[in-house]
């Protein structure tokens, strides 16, 4: 038998098997539980042909999730490598991998700026507000100084709080970057980080489809069990975990 014929044969045999059981399928709580675990299995238990649709959606959603998650990981590795080999190369030999927010800041600022604008002595935050660190220092001044353009005394609480704010949020020397003279690479970096974000967003939507398929299959099986129980007219009932009353056929 050809390899690609095997899945068709499996589905065909399952269809035949469950089709033959349609008239004798028992409406039990186990069919509901089966649908909650693997969508479509409860419908197959109940002898309903639509189990194929639930299984197909489940397979499609998981296949899309795997593909989107893989694309997200590959794009993430690409933009990290590009940043390390181009924007960060002149400033550090270690270049530790940063977190998600680090690369988001790199996307919005072409340069991080220096952590200490004048090395040696006391900390002198980056004054260039077009850089990531300069924008951080501006925010610190706006938050804690009565006048962001006029520096209070270094020993004052205003200055201390602003400096602490800056130290906690500014880009450290080992993470410094600059895309100057590398505009093409910077454009590619931004495209790649957006592609990665979109792929991860799509993977979350894929998981949402998986959850929805499980829920729909479970509700479908539950309603079928209830309807068949009512038709049978048996007053004795089953109960699922969660105390849902279910009827039993004679």
KAVENWO-V379447 format. One record per run of one state. SS is the DSSP state (h for helix, s for strand, l for the rest). FROM is the first residue (numbers start at 1). TO is the last residue. Records with the same first field share a line. If there is no record, write none. Layout:
# KAVENWO-V379447
SS->FROM-TO, FROM-TO
This chain:
# KAVENWO-V379447
l->1-4, 21-28, 38-40, 46-50, 88-99, 109-110, 112-131, 145-156, 170-172, 176-177, 179-182, 233-236, 241-243, 248-250
h->5-20, 29-37, 41-45, 51-87, 100-108, 132-144, 157-169, 173-175, 183-232
s->111-111, 178-178, 237-240, 244-247
